[in-house]
Amino acid sequence: MGSFSAVTTTGIYCRPGCPARPHAEHVRRFDWAAAAEAAGYRACLRCRPYRVDQPIGWVGPELVCRGVRLVVDGALDGGTEAELGDRLGISARHLRRLFADHVGVTPDQLARSRRAHFARRLLDDTDLSVTDIAFASGFGSVRQLHRACHELFRAPPSDLRARRRSSDRLAADGGLTLRLGVTPPFDWEAMLGYFADRTITGVEHVSDGTYRRTILVDGDPGVIEISSGGPDHLVLRAHLPHWEGLIHVVQRARRIFNLEADPAAATAHLGGDPVLGPLVRARPGLRMPGSWDAYEVGVRAVIGQQVSVAGARTITARLVERHGPPVPGLGPLGLTHLFPPPGALAAADLSGLGLPTARAAAIGRFAGAIADGTLRLDRSQSLDDLVASIVAIPGLGPWTAHYIALRLGEPDAFPVTDLGLRRGFDGLVAGGPEHPTLAEWSPRWRPWRAHAAVRLWLTSRRPPSLPATD
């Protein structure tokens, strides 16, 4: 994780890479921008730390890492610290103590900083009104936005907008265009290719270097488009029915390409492995593919059990066409439907789609568990607990559970029975003196096996397929 430098003589903090060079004796280090702000420092006007989304590394206690991710995902934009603690299985008091010890701020302070930074970017990059920006950033009122701007940036929103640079404003041919910051290196072509092979027809579409998909925003349909903007950012173009809660749309868009991850630790660990090392050094910008909605990933994974990638795409397209809410007018973008919601799919008749009866029943049970809250895919659980909760649903086995966990961002998820993984590994060790199996060798890659999985999939001669059994 990057270290923010705060200068005691000026009261300013900077992000890594700022050209400012203060004397070392005057510098304090903070792991989080929010911690520097809580200590009374304001953001540097030269490097503008608020314009960069901070990577979230899996360092420190796992409970704290999960708590931070939930806060970043918006758990406190409409909830309380007590409710967040309940999701993590601890008291609010213990949660605040853990955050104070390992993050340097309370969960509420981290959430406020996140909202304020997002609002500041909207003030720089868009022409949205201050009122729209307040609600788009997760604030409950314009007054709350003004208070946060005064406390963190020492100026009201109108003054901050007046200071924006001419190069900040992004031109958009329809929709609202925003930057999604990413820590280089980032292998955009490989990530886009992964999604292109697995798009859900009607819901997702990849063409001309752009990923597009339909989304649901407070009951109304919308569309997002993501393309490469440069080595340090992607470009998001959002076509939404309203701007309230935009911060949550942006965060979920970031999760599709796993932009919040900091792969440095995984790269360092796997780079020394005699099997994976050459692959890691050759393509250091690879990341685990994420998702807009892990529920969609789960349905798609169950459909694909014992079926090729192409076959699973065909069946999923039929399911969407029959049970997904139609969204008219998006044909030129290659989009036609929303993905079927859990409640509807739980009660749907899935006969005639090409699914075996047992697999259709498993999809219904999985969707039902999501709809009634029995199964939570919010990253609040440990990997072991998440896998256990998924395999408890009849028809879902360890491969499906680990694949869902991998797409959720679990760094050690590893569907060891996947034929694509085994094929890629066998191709790397063929001819070696020991001929280890993937199950024997993969424990060396802990706790970053998901990063290893991505590289093995890319080395497989054929697209990743599913195991003979699950």
Beta strands, then each sheet from edge to edge (+ up, - down):
strand 1: 4-7
strand 2: 12-14
strand 3: 27-30
strand 4: 42-43
strand 5: 176-181
strand 6: 204-207
strand 7: 210-217
strand 8: 220-230
strand 9: 233-239
sheet 1: 3+ 1- 2+ 4+
sheet 2: 5+ 9- 8+ 7- 6+
end
